[in-house]
Amino acid sequence: MFTQAKEHVIHAKETFGIGIMRYLHIYGDIDEYYRELKENSVRFAEEEKNEPYGIEDCSVTDPNEYRFTLVRR
């Protein structure tokens, strides 16, 4: 997905990875995967949640500030 950074209030002075979003589809138990990430001190941008449009997701951030959203439909 490509979006304008300014739509997300991201400015030129922000960290390198901000503005890029990656979605990873999880096949299986996303709750178990989420717990494993929490136990290993992974940094979350957004905690696990059920979206009103029928998916379950959470977002993690890597050391370069890239965000990875894990999705289960």
C-alpha positions as semicolon CSV with decimal commas, in nm:
position;residue;x (nm);y (nm);z (nm)
1;M;0,000;0,000;0,000
2;F;0,140;0,343;-0,089
3;T;0,010;0,654;0,084
4;Q;0,130;1,010;0,119
5;A;0,339;1,050;0,435
6;K;0,175;1,384;0,509
7;E;-0,161;1,204;0,538
8;H;-0,016;1,028;0,843
9;V;0,142;1,344;0,989
10;I;0,493;1,223;0,895
11;H;0,750;1,492;0,822
12;A;1,097;1,488;0,665
13;K;1,266;1,492;1,009
14;E;1,103;1,161;1,110
15;T;1,287;0,830;1,153
16;F;1,400;0,648;0,839
17;G;1,142;0,366;0,824
18;I;0,832;0,572;0,895
19;G;0,592;0,590;0,604
20;I;0,637;0,230;0,491
21;M;0,385;-0,030;0,601
22;R;0,415;-0,404;0,547
23;Y;0,128;-0,645;0,603
24;L;0,203;-1,008;0,685
25;H;-0,085;-1,255;0,667
26;I;-0,072;-1,509;0,947
27;Y;-0,218;-1,851;0,882
28;G;-0,291;-2,017;1,212
29;D;-0,323;-1,893;1,568
30;I;-0,233;-1,523;1,569
31;D;-0,305;-1,511;1,944
32;E;-0,026;-1,762;2,011
33;Y;0,211;-1,572;1,783
34;Y;0,119;-1,244;1,957
35;R;0,194;-1,397;2,301
36;E;0,529;-1,526;2,176
37;L;0,623;-1,180;2,047
38;K;0,523;-1,023;2,382
39;E;0,730;-1,279;2,575
40;N;1,033;-1,188;2,361
41;S;0,999;-0,813;2,427
42;V;0,911;-0,722;2,068
43;R;0,816;-0,355;2,043
44;F;0,451;-0,307;1,944
45;A;0,326;-0,006;1,749
46;E;-0,033;-0,128;1,800
47;E;-0,153;-0,400;2,033
48;E;-0,362;-0,693;1,910
49;K;-0,718;-0,597;1,818
50;N;-1,023;-0,717;1,627
51;E;-1,118;-0,475;1,351
52;P;-1,486;-0,408;1,275
53;Y;-1,429;-0,516;0,913
54;G;-1,346;-0,873;1,014
55;I;-0,973;-0,904;1,063
56;E;-0,755;-0,943;1,369
57;D;-0,422;-0,761;1,367
58;C;-0,133;-0,608;1,560
59;S;0,169;-0,405;1,451
60;V;0,533;-0,439;1,551
61;T;0,822;-0,202;1,486
62;D;1,175;-0,309;1,399
63;P;1,494;-0,123;1,510
64;N;1,482;0,096;1,195
65;E;1,123;0,200;1,272
66;Y;0,970;-0,010;0,997
67;R;0,621;-0,119;1,091
68;F;0,497;-0,470;1,022
69;T;0,127;-0,537;1,065
70;L;0,038;-0,900;1,129
71;V;-0,308;-0,986;0,999
72;R;-0,541;-1,283;1,030
73;R;-0,867;-1,283;0,840
